[in-house]
């Protein structure tokens, strides 16, 4: 299973490395050290934690002024395979994205929970909110 450095985890969670480090120090997400002494977070643990962070961020009243971009780097939090189709969920910071695609595509990409992935969105209609 893939592991992530504190910096990589921070980027996927949409926070600063200092915030991710404080969360790890507080025991909110478990870390382990590699052979060089770097602190790493297991991909499955990061996927579960990213859902927790995303859900708590969704409940916050203050939303930053933003225009969402088309690429959402994040971590795969769920993969549901059917006979022909599949559903993949990605947590990208506070954003949960769900994609429906073919089972073949999921297998070719080797997608599994805990992996880093980027959801790309293409739309003919883009809405911008300012709160």
Backbone as ProteinMPNN parsed JSONL, in Angstrom:
{"seq_chain_A": "XXXXXXXXXXXXXXXXXXXXXXXXXXXXXXXXXXXXXXXXXXXXXXXXXXXXXXXXXXXXXXXXXXXXXXXXXXXXXXXXXXXXXXXXXXXXXXXXXXXXXXXXXXXXXXXXXXXXXXXXXXXXXXXXXXX", "coords_chain_A": {"N_chain_A": [[0.842, -1.175, 0.0], [0.453, 2.236, -0.694], [2.259, 4.862, 0.878], [2.343, 8.124, 2.39], [4.194, 11.171, 2.625], [4.341, 13.715, 5.19], [4.152, 16.215, 3.956], [3.072, 15.544, 1.404], [0.623, 14.462, 2.232], [-0.501, 16.729, 3.394], [-0.872, 18.375, 1.141], [-2.781, 16.854, -0.255], [-4.87, 16.973, 1.543], [-5.436, 19.615, 1.549], [-4.281, 21.47, 3.281], [-1.746, 23.188, 5.268], [1.66, 21.947, 5.545], [2.48, 22.224, 8.225], [0.053, 22.148, 9.635], [-0.809, 19.527, 9.035], [1.265, 18.136, 10.264], [0.868, 18.891, 12.948], [-1.624, 17.655, 13.376], [-0.858, 14.982, 13.135], [0.965, 14.829, 15.273], [-0.813, 15.176, 17.353], [-2.126, 12.821, 17.282], [-4.292, 12.428, 15.63], [-4.094, 11.291, 13.147], [-2.412, 8.358, 12.281], [1.118, 7.792, 12.125], [4.143, 6.442, 10.698], [7.636, 5.598, 10.571], [9.973, 5.672, 7.869], [12.857, 3.902, 6.467], [14.709, 5.953, 6.349], [13.956, 7.653, 8.297], [11.908, 9.432, 7.821], [8.614, 10.661, 8.46], [5.702, 8.897, 7.735], [2.416, 8.4, 6.36], [0.064, 5.88, 6.192], [-1.686, 4.948, 3.236], [-4.402, 4.012, 3.343], [-5.153, 4.829, 5.914], [-4.872, 7.582, 5.604], [-6.831, 8.036, 3.676], [-9.197, 7.453, 5.118], [-8.975, 9.412, 7.12], [-9.072, 11.711, 5.541], [-11.714, 11.761, 4.738], [-12.966, 12.29, 7.169], [-11.896, 14.863, 7.714], [-12.883, 16.239, 5.477], [-15.659, 16.073, 5.917], [-15.925, 17.527, 8.295], [-15.056, 20.002, 7.417], [-17.035, 20.605, 5.588], [-19.096, 21.337, 7.204], [-18.445, 23.817, 8.161], [-19.141, 27.269, 8.532], [-17.962, 29.483, 7.335], [-16.947, 30.016, 4.154], [-14.313, 30.061, 1.836], [-13.702, 32.634, -0.636], [-13.961, 31.585, -3.861], [-13.234, 30.17, -7.07], [-13.794, 27.228, -8.376], [-11.322, 25.057, -9.691], [-10.542, 22.971, -12.547], [-9.148, 20.625, -12.027], [-8.824, 18.288, -9.471], [-6.793, 17.268, -7.203], [-6.429, 14.474, -5.097], [-7.27, 11.86, -2.781], [-8.089, 8.462, -3.183], [-11.021, 7.256, -1.813], [-12.993, 5.357, -1.922], [-13.892, 2.485, -3.837], [-16.099, 1.005, -5.93], [-16.944, -1.814, -7.569], [-18.769, -2.97, -10.329], [-20.292, -5.351, -12.589], [-19.861, -4.268, -15.144], [-19.697, -1.481, -14.875], [-18.231, 1.042, -12.684], [-17.755, 2.774, -9.566], [-16.018, 5.48, -8.294], [-14.72, 7.184, -5.551], [-13.291, 10.249, -4.588], [-11.536, 12.126, -2.234], [-10.825, 15.38, -2.113], [-9.231, 17.596, -0.508], [-11.645, 19.535, 1.112], [-13.528, 18.636, -0.635], [-15.661, 16.171, -1.945], [-15.61, 13.949, -4.498], [-17.362, 12.074, -6.907], [-17.096, 9.595, -9.284], [-18.397, 7.969, -12.101], [-17.476, 5.307, -13.992], [-16.076, 2.972, -16.384], [-15.579, -0.454, -15.406], [-13.372, -1.615, -16.528], [-11.697, 0.621, -16.988], [-11.085, 1.387, -14.356], [-9.682, -0.875, -13.502], [-7.522, -0.861, -15.336], [-6.236, 1.489, -14.548], [-5.555, 0.746, -12.063], [-6.798, 1.517, -9.699], [-7.283, 1.96, -6.223], [-8.378, 2.089, -2.796], [-6.82, 4.613, -0.921], [-4.916, 5.414, -2.714], [-3.269, 8.042, -4.494], [-4.922, 10.307, -6.611], [-6.235, 12.234, -9.353], [-9.121, 14.031, -9.908], [-10.74, 15.105, -12.769], [-12.704, 17.636, -14.098], [-15.06, 18.391, -16.527], [-17.165, 20.667, -17.954], [-19.993, 22.183, -19.481], [-21.307, 24.131, -18.265], [-20.606, 26.358, -15.789], [-20.761, 27.243, -12.479], [-20.429, 29.987, -10.279], [-20.047, 30.905, -6.998], [-20.301, 33.431, -4.571], [-19.847, 33.914, -1.294]], "CA_chain_A": [[0.0, 0.0, 0.0], [1.202, 3.48, -0.795], [2.338, 5.734, 2.043], [2.512, 9.526, 2.022], [4.922, 12.025, 3.565], [3.492, 14.75, 5.791], [3.923, 17.237, 2.928], [2.131, 15.026, 0.406], [-0.681, 14.366, 2.892], [-1.01, 18.096, 3.546], [-1.35, 18.825, -0.167], [-4.014, 16.127, -0.567], [-5.911, 17.411, 2.473], [-5.701, 21.039, 1.334], [-3.82, 22.228, 4.44], [-0.295, 23.386, 5.279], [2.396, 20.858, 6.181], [2.471, 22.415, 9.675], [-1.234, 21.656, 10.14], [-0.776, 18.063, 8.956], [2.208, 17.686, 11.296], [0.194, 19.037, 14.246], [-2.633, 16.598, 13.467], [-0.146, 13.729, 13.393], [1.499, 14.912, 16.637], [-1.947, 15.058, 18.272], [-2.677, 11.471, 17.166], [-5.504, 12.375, 14.799], [-3.779, 10.348, 12.073], [-1.227, 7.587, 12.674], [2.288, 7.846, 11.239], [5.251, 5.529, 10.954], [8.871, 6.12, 9.972], [10.639, 4.8, 6.889], [14.247, 3.588, 6.802], [15.505, 7.178, 6.466], [13.449, 8.432, 9.424], [10.789, 10.308, 7.451], [7.298, 10.237, 8.931], [4.795, 8.541, 6.647], [1.038, 8.045, 6.692], [-0.458, 4.819, 5.338], [-2.712, 5.441, 2.318], [-5.76, 3.727, 3.836], [-5.395, 5.706, 7.067], [-5.056, 8.936, 5.084], [-8.143, 8.075, 3.017], [-10.219, 7.548, 6.166], [-8.835, 10.716, 7.767], [-9.499, 12.766, 4.608], [-13.182, 11.814, 4.801], [-13.27, 12.991, 8.426], [-11.566, 16.281, 7.527], [-13.825, 16.784, 4.505], [-16.976, 16.208, 6.537], [-15.898, 18.629, 9.258], [-14.929, 21.246, 6.649], [-18.321, 20.871, 4.935], [-19.982, 21.931, 8.18], [-18.0, 25.15, 8.53], [-19.989, 28.306, 7.974], [-17.197, 30.408, 6.52], [-16.393, 29.409, 2.955], [-13.458, 31.035, 1.168], [-14.105, 33.079, -1.961], [-13.224, 30.703, -4.752], [-13.773, 29.645, -8.313], [-13.174, 25.896, -8.424], [-10.563, 24.708, -10.885], [-10.992, 21.737, -13.175], [-8.406, 19.461, -11.549], [-8.95, 18.123, -8.032], [-5.931, 16.2, -6.701], [-6.901, 13.972, -3.814], [-6.99, 10.477, -2.431], [-9.227, 7.574, -3.433], [-11.604, 6.824, -0.542], [-13.876, 4.2, -2.139], [-13.982, 1.927, -5.186], [-17.164, 0.004, -5.987], [-16.901, -2.426, -8.888], [-19.882, -3.77, -10.807], [-19.889, -6.224, -13.686], [-19.392, -3.448, -16.266], [-19.432, -0.118, -14.421], [-17.588, 1.213, -11.389], [-17.892, 4.077, -8.923], [-14.808, 5.827, -7.561], [-14.851, 8.41, -4.775], [-12.03, 10.913, -4.268], [-11.617, 13.243, -1.309], [-9.842, 16.388, -2.522], [-9.44, 18.623, 0.516], [-13.004, 19.414, 1.626], [-14.419, 18.243, -1.728], [-15.854, 14.744, -2.232], [-16.003, 13.795, -5.894], [-17.754, 10.714, -7.252], [-17.027, 9.381, -10.727], [-18.885, 6.713, -12.644], [-16.684, 4.961, -15.166], [-16.122, 1.532, -16.638], [-14.753, -1.319, -14.559], [-12.115, -1.787, -17.255], [-10.862, 1.793, -16.747], [-10.603, 1.306, -12.975], [-8.67, -1.931, -13.448], [-6.335, -0.422, -16.07], [-5.564, 2.499, -13.736], [-5.153, 0.124, -10.808], [-7.297, 2.348, -8.603], [-7.703, 1.325, -4.985], [-8.461, 3.015, -1.671], [-5.537, 5.057, -0.392], [-4.041, 5.892, -3.783], [-3.403, 9.42, -4.941], [-5.525, 10.422, -7.939], [-6.762, 13.563, -9.654], [-10.398, 14.061, -10.617], [-10.807, 16.219, -13.71], [-14.105, 17.934, -14.364], [-15.315, 19.184, -17.729], [-18.573, 21.012, -17.955], [-20.365, 23.304, -20.346], [-21.934, 25.11, -17.389], [-19.836, 26.526, -14.57], [-21.411, 28.177, -11.541], [-19.501, 30.612, -9.332], [-20.75, 31.467, -5.851], [-19.545, 34.246, -3.631], [-20.633, 33.942, -0.046]], "C_chain_A": [[0.886, 1.236, 0.0], [1.164, 4.238, 0.529], [2.664, 7.136, 1.561], [3.33, 10.253, 3.076], [3.933, 13.034, 4.137], [3.171, 15.824, 4.755], [2.942, 16.791, 1.866], [0.728, 14.944, 0.996], [-1.307, 15.748, 3.032], [-1.589, 18.604, 2.236], [-2.679, 18.161, -0.516], [-5.171, 16.57, 0.319], [-6.248, 18.892, 2.314], [-5.321, 21.901, 2.53], [-2.31, 22.415, 4.34], [0.389, 22.162, 5.888], [2.435, 20.986, 7.704], [1.175, 21.907, 10.298], [-1.251, 20.134, 10.132], [0.149, 17.491, 10.025], [1.569, 17.784, 12.682], [-0.874, 17.964, 14.435], [-1.979, 15.258, 13.783], [0.396, 13.71, 14.828], [0.392, 14.716, 17.674], [-2.596, 13.674, 18.206], [-3.947, 11.374, 16.35], [-5.33, 11.443, 13.618], [-2.45, 9.678, 12.423], [-0.119, 7.732, 11.638], [3.253, 6.728, 11.621], [6.475, 6.103, 10.253], [9.424, 5.12, 8.972], [12.091, 4.599, 7.314], [15.132, 4.82, 6.931], [15.016, 8.079, 7.601], [12.306, 9.373, 9.095], [9.485, 9.754, 8.017], [6.378, 10.035, 7.743], [3.422, 8.205, 7.2], [0.58, 6.999, 5.691], [-1.615, 5.36, 4.494], [-4.129, 5.194, 2.801], [-6.114, 4.614, 5.029], [-5.639, 7.139, 6.608], [-6.408, 9.075, 4.39], [-9.251, 8.238, 4.043], [-10.179, 8.923, 6.838], [-9.319, 11.836, 6.851], [-11.016, 12.886, 4.57], [-13.608, 12.587, 6.048], [-13.036, 14.494, 8.281], [-12.551, 16.937, 6.565], [-15.205, 17.002, 5.088], [-16.999, 17.35, 7.539], [-15.786, 19.97, 8.536], [-16.25, 21.613, 5.989], [-19.278, 21.545, 5.894], [-19.584, 23.334, 8.598], [-18.848, 26.197, 7.828], [-19.234, 29.24, 7.043], [-16.542, 29.68, 5.358], [-15.513, 30.437, 2.263], [-14.044, 31.434, -0.184], [-13.297, 32.278, -2.961], [-13.973, 30.478, -6.05], [-13.06, 28.323, -8.505], [-12.461, 25.678, -9.75], [-11.032, 23.361, -11.409], [-10.277, 20.488, -12.675], [-8.451, 19.433, -10.025], [-8.047, 16.978, -7.573], [-6.409, 15.766, -5.321], [-6.498, 12.528, -3.605], [-8.254, 9.647, -2.629], [-9.719, 7.055, -2.085], [-12.549, 5.643, -0.703], [-13.829, 3.794, -3.607], [-15.045, 0.842, -5.132], [-17.228, -0.53, -7.411], [-18.177, -3.212, -9.163], [-19.388, -4.676, -11.915], [-19.271, -5.426, -14.836], [-18.956, -2.059, -15.806], [-18.751, -0.115, -13.054], [-17.861, 2.621, -10.88], [-16.644, 4.313, -8.097], [-15.058, 7.15, -6.849], [-13.462, 8.936, -4.447], [-12.332, 12.043, -3.3], [-10.488, 14.18, -1.664], [-10.003, 17.587, -1.596], [-10.85, 18.462, 1.059], [-13.998, 18.9, 0.577], [-14.453, 16.726, -1.898], [-16.366, 14.657, -3.658], [-16.302, 12.329, -6.167], [-17.767, 10.608, -8.767], [-17.596, 8.015, -11.074], [-18.116, 6.453, -13.927], [-16.735, 3.452, -15.356], [-15.224, 0.781, -15.663], [-13.38, -1.494, -15.2], [-11.166, -0.612, -16.989], [-10.27, 1.765, -15.337], [-9.49, 0.268, -12.861], [-7.392, -1.526, -14.176], [-5.539, 0.605, -15.27], [-5.057, 1.917, -12.412], [-5.63, 0.89, -9.594], [-7.712, 1.513, -7.407], [-7.663, 2.363, -3.869], [-7.057, 3.323, -1.15], [-4.586, 5.583, -1.436], [-4.305, 7.372, -4.067], [-3.979, 9.408, -6.351], [-6.008, 11.854, -8.122], [-8.065, 13.408, -10.418], [-10.383, 15.289, -11.52], [-12.253, 16.392, -14.13], [-14.203, 18.791, -15.609], [-16.812, 19.433, -17.792], [-18.82, 22.165, -18.916], [-21.03, 24.406, -19.538], [-21.141, 25.177, -16.094], [-20.521, 27.583, -13.713], [-20.38, 28.695, -10.571], [-20.327, 31.251, -8.241], [-19.793, 32.334, -5.049], [-20.398, 34.37, -2.384], [-20.104, 34.963, 0.905]], "O_chain_A": [[1.944, 1.258, 0.629], [0.142, 4.248, 1.215], [3.193, 7.321, 0.465], [3.187, 9.994, 4.271], [2.823, 13.187, 3.627], [2.035, 16.293, 4.685], [2.07, 17.561, 1.463], [-0.246, 15.313, 0.339], [-2.506, 15.916, 2.813], [-2.669, 19.195, 2.217], [-3.595, 18.818, -1.012], [-6.326, 16.546, -0.108], [-7.232, 19.37, 2.879], [-5.943, 22.933, 2.78], [-1.668, 21.871, 3.441], [-0.227, 21.423, 6.657], [2.424, 19.975, 8.407], [1.197, 21.303, 11.371], [-1.663, 19.514, 11.113], [-0.162, 16.462, 10.626], [1.708, 16.873, 13.498], [-1.017, 17.419, 15.529], [-2.487, 14.49, 14.6], [0.298, 12.695, 15.516], [0.63, 14.156, 18.744], [-3.508, 13.379, 18.979], [-4.617, 10.342, 16.372], [-6.303, 10.865, 13.133], [-1.489, 10.342, 12.81], [-0.377, 7.787, 10.436], [3.184, 6.157, 12.709], [6.348, 7.005, 9.424], [9.365, 3.907, 9.173], [12.508, 5.06, 8.376], [16.193, 4.753, 7.552], [15.588, 9.142, 7.842], [11.782, 10.044, 9.984], [9.274, 8.542, 8.051], [6.284, 10.886, 6.859], [3.279, 7.785, 8.348], [0.691, 7.201, 4.482], [-2.43, 6.141, 4.986], [-4.98, 6.076, 2.684], [-7.242, 5.093, 5.139], [-6.502, 7.831, 7.148], [-7.059, 10.113, 4.502], [-10.146, 9.064, 3.866], [-11.222, 9.525, 7.093], [-9.912, 12.807, 7.323], [-11.551, 13.98, 4.39], [-14.499, 13.434, 5.988], [-13.877, 15.301, 8.676], [-13.004, 18.057, 6.803], [-15.855, 18.005, 4.791], [-17.993, 18.071, 7.626], [-16.354, 20.965, 8.986], [-16.562, 22.795, 5.843], [-20.184, 22.255, 5.459], [-20.33, 23.983, 9.331], [-19.225, 26.029, 6.669], [-19.799, 29.736, 6.069], [-15.679, 28.825, 5.559], [-15.926, 31.587, 2.115], [-14.787, 30.669, -0.8], [-12.067, 32.291, -2.912], [-15.198, 30.586, -6.106], [-11.858, 28.294, -8.766], [-12.955, 26.076, -10.805], [-11.838, 22.689, -10.767], [-10.772, 19.381, -12.89], [-8.152, 20.431, -9.368], [-8.484, 15.828, -7.554], [-6.752, 16.6, -4.482], [-5.52, 12.043, -4.174], [-9.354, 10.081, -2.284], [-8.95, 6.487, -1.309], [-12.878, 4.986, 0.284], [-13.738, 4.637, -4.499], [-14.916, -0.127, -4.383], [-17.53, 0.21, -8.348], [-18.613, -4.016, -8.34], [-18.184, -4.759, -12.156], [-18.281, -5.851, -15.431], [-17.96, -1.524, -16.294], [-18.702, -1.133, -12.363], [-18.156, 3.534, -11.651], [-16.248, 3.466, -7.296], [-15.541, 8.112, -7.448], [-12.568, 8.175, -4.076], [-13.261, 12.822, -3.509], [-9.318, 13.823, -1.532], [-10.805, 18.482, -1.859], [-11.228, 17.354, 1.438], [-15.183, 18.746, 0.874], [-13.41, 16.077, -1.983], [-17.413, 15.213, -3.992], [-15.577, 11.446, -5.71], [-18.374, 11.432, -9.451], [-17.301, 7.023, -10.408], [-18.108, 7.281, -14.837], [-17.368, 2.742, -14.575], [-14.236, 1.32, -15.164], [-12.358, -1.519, -14.513], [-9.969, -0.817, -16.788], [-9.096, 2.079, -15.146], [-8.478, 0.503, -12.201], [-6.294, -1.81, -13.698], [-4.308, 0.6, -15.305], [-4.231, 2.526, -11.731], [-4.951, 0.916, -8.568], [-8.397, 0.499, -7.543], [-6.995, 3.39, -3.988], [-6.229, 2.431, -0.966], [-3.548, 6.147, -1.092], [-5.418, 7.87, -3.897], [-3.575, 8.599, -7.187], [-6.168, 12.593, -7.151], [-8.114, 12.737, -11.449], [-10.049, 16.388, -11.076], [-12.939, 15.429, -14.471], [-13.51, 19.801, -15.733], [-17.616, 18.506, -17.693], [-17.953, 23.013, -19.128], [-21.289, 25.491, -20.058], [-21.014, 24.179, -15.383], [-20.82, 28.682, -14.181], [-19.541, 27.934, -10.088], [-21.216, 32.055, -8.523], [-18.621, 31.999, -4.879], [-21.523, 34.868, -2.424], [-20.642, 35.124, 2.0]]}, "name": "protein", "num_of_chains": 1, "seq": "XXXXXXXXXXXXXXXXXXXXXXXXXXXXXXXXXXXXXXXXXXXXXXXXXXXXXXXXXXXXXXXXXXXXXXXXXXXXXXXXXXXXXXXXXXXXXXXXXXXXXXXXXXXXXXXXXXXXXXXXXXXXXXXXXXX"}
